Amino acid sequence: MSVTTPTSVGETRGLPSLGPEATALLRLLDDTFESWGVAAGARPMTMPPLLPAADLARLDYYDNFPHQAVVAAPLALERRETSAFCDDTGCFPCDALEPAAFGLPSASCYAVYLDHQGRQVADDTLVTVCSWCFRKETHYEGMRRQLGFRMREIVAIGSREHAESHLCDFTERIHSFAAALDLPLRKEAACDPFFDKGGSKAVLQRLTPVKHEFLYEDLAIASVNTHRNFFGDRCAITLESTGGPAFTSCVAFGLERWLSALTRRHGDWEAATRAVLDVRTAATAPGAAVGPVS
């Protein structure tokens, strides 16, 4: 049984399709990760697929991640008579487009912070979302590296203690879940440039990393991320208790990457799906050590 079902064109462009077995396993995993958030008190929400580019720029997105950025623009219909539309390369030239006022975010959590901008929140706010995300890459590879993919996130907004304990709790849960799946993961510090590279906060980030990834072999399939009060400041999200800026952190799961890791580990869709179902069943048994996953 093949473990990937991409079209040849889709795979080379980072847009593989998923067959019935892959779709079922993706939904099973997403339901599992969402349930972790809901059990912790997270509110499920649905975010828009596009965000205003001006809002992302205000969050330094295009300074920090220019290599990943993908933007969207409508066609400039009034120029159709003088500009070539969708030429032989399959591309629209710049002069056939209106200004690109929308960005396709590379992570689900940006929309959460923008949704909460200008609001006061409880010290223990949690939100969970699953969104399509987009990243321009130097190359694409099946379910491992895609232009468009789905990311489930569980986002903490509130006090410093809440943001930190959120990551500790879910780090333990990820390790337990992976161990039960016989999926060996290693946790490594990574770098997200949320701060001015030349400033004192950048030095602090090097001393205390803001991002850790969980890797199966060479593939990061999940991460835990703290942003301190960066998004609280930029989005004017304040705490009901103190009026000060909120701290934020998030736990992220790249769903297609989990599919890749599980099928590489277990061999095919059937075995990978059975492994997840077995863990979910065991977690609901009396005295279960893994904790609830369904």
Residue pairs with C-beta under 8 A, 6 or more apart in sequence:
1 21
1 268
1 269
1 270
3 22
3 263
3 264
3 267
3 268
3 269
3 272
4 11
4 16
4 22
4 142
4 143
4 263
5 16
5 17
5 18
5 19
5 22
6 16
6 17
6 18
6 142
6 143
7 16
7 17
10 16
10 17
11 140
11 142
12 140
13 140
13 147
14 137
14 140
14 145
14 146
14 147
14 148
15 146
15 147
15 148
16 142
16 143
16 146
18 26
18 256
18 259
21 269
21 270
21 273
22 143
22 259
22 269
24 273
25 259
25 262
25 269
25 272
25 273
25 276
26 150
26 255
26 256
26 259
28 273
28 276
28 277
29 253
29 255
29 258
29 259
29 276
30 130
30 150
30 152
30 253
30 255
31 294
32 177
32 276
32 280
32 293
32 294
33 152
33 154
33 253
34 44
34 128
34 130
34 152
35 292
35 293
35 294
36 154
36 170
36 173
36 292
36 293
37 44
37 126
37 128
37 154
38 44
38 128
39 292
40 126
40 154
40 166
40 169
41 124
41 126
42 126
42 127
42 128
42 154
42 155
43 126
43 127
43 128
44 127
44 128
44 129
45 112
45 115
45 127
45 128
45 129
46 129
47 108
47 111
47 112
47 115
47 129
47 131
48 111
49 104
49 131
49 132
50 72
50 102
50 103
50 104
51 102
51 103
51 105
51 110
51 111
51 114
52 101
52 102
52 103
53 62
53 71
53 100
53 101
53 102
53 103
54 101
55 114
56 62
56 103
56 105
56 110
58 234
59 110
59 113
59 114
59 231
59 234
59 235
60 194
60 234
61 69
61 103
61 105
61 110
62 69
62 103
64 192
64 193
64 194
65 106
65 193
67 136
68 106
68 135
68 136
68 137
69 103
69 106
69 136
70 103
70 104
70 106
70 134
70 135
70 136
70 147
71 100
71 102
71 103
71 104
72 100
72 102
72 103
72 104
73 97
73 98
73 99
73 100
73 101
73 102
74 97
74 98
75 85
75 92
75 96
75 97
75 98
76 83
76 95
76 96
76 97
76 98
79 95
79 96
80 96
83 93
83 95
83 96
84 93
84 96
85 92
85 96
86 92
87 93
104 132
104 133
104 134
105 111
105 131
105 133
105 134
106 133
106 134
106 135
107 133
107 151
107 153
107 250
107 252
108 129
108 130
108 131
108 133
108 151
108 152
108 153
108 252
109 129
109 153
109 155
109 225
109 248
109 250
109 252
111 129
111 131
112 127
112 129
112 153
112 155
112 157
112 250
113 157
113 231
113 234
113 235
113 237
113 248
114 235
116 125
116 157
116 235
116 237
117 235
117 236
117 237
118 235
118 236
118 237
119 237
119 238
120 237
120 238
120 239
120 240
120 243
121 157
121 158
121 237
121 238
121 239
121 240
121 246
122 158
122 239
122 240
123 158
123 159
123 162
123 239
123 240
123 241
124 158
124 159
124 162
125 156
125 157
125 158
125 162
125 246
126 154
126 155
126 156
126 157
126 166
127 154
127 155
127 157
128 152
128 153
128 154
128 155
129 152
129 153
129 155
130 150
130 151
130 152
130 153
130 255
131 150
131 151
131 153
132 148
132 149
132 150
133 148
133 149
133 150
133 151
134 147
134 148
134 149
135 146
135 147
135 149
136 147
137 145
137 146
137 147
139 145
140 146
140 147
142 260
143 256
143 257
143 259
143 260
144 219
144 257
144 260
146 256
149 254
149 255
149 256
149 257
150 254
150 255
150 256
151 252
151 253
151 254
151 255
152 252
152 253
152 255
153 250
153 251
153 252
153 253
154 166
154 170
154 250
154 251
155 248
155 249
155 250
156 162
156 163
156 166
156 167
156 247
156 248
156 249
156 250
157 163
157 232
157 237
157 246
157 247
157 248
158 239
158 246
158 247
159 239
159 241
159 246
159 247
160 228
160 229
160 247
162 247
163 226
163 228
163 247
163 248
163 249
164 226
164 249
166 249
166 251
167 224
167 225
167 226
167 249
167 251
170 224
170 251
171 187
171 212
171 224
173 291
174 185
174 214
174 222
174 224
174 251
175 185
175 187
176 289
176 290
176 291
177 279
177 290
177 293
178 184
178 185
178 214
178 216
180 279
180 282
180 283
180 290
181 262
181 265
181 275
181 276
181 279
182 265
182 266
182 275
183 216
183 261
183 262
183 265
184 216
185 214
185 215
185 216
185 221
185 222
186 214
186 215
187 212
187 213
187 214
187 215
188 212
188 213
188 215
189 209
189 211
189 212
190 209
190 211
190 212
190 213
190 220
190 223
191 205
191 209
191 210
191 211
192 210
192 211
192 225
193 202
194 205
194 210
194 227
194 230
195 201
195 202
195 204
195 205
195 230
196 202
210 225
210 226
210 227
210 228
211 223
211 224
211 225
211 226
212 223
212 224
212 225
213 220
213 222
213 223
214 220
214 221
214 222
214 223
215 221
216 261
216 264
216 265
217 261
217 264
219 257
219 260
219 261
220 254
220 257
221 253
221 254
221 257
221 258
221 260
221 261
222 251
222 252
222 253
222 254
222 258
223 251
223 252
224 249
224 250
224 251
224 252
225 249
225 250
225 251
225 252
226 247
226 248
226 249
227 247
227 248
227 249
227 250
228 247
228 248
229 244
229 245
229 246
229 247
229 248
230 248
231 237
231 246
231 248
232 238
232 245
232 246
232 247
232 248
233 245
236 245
237 245
237 246
237 248
238 244
238 245
238 246
239 245
239 246
259 272
262 272
262 275
262 276
263 269
263 272
265 272
266 272
266 274
266 275
279 290
279 293
280 293
280 294
282 288
282 290
283 290
283 291
283 292
283 293
283 294
284 292
284 294
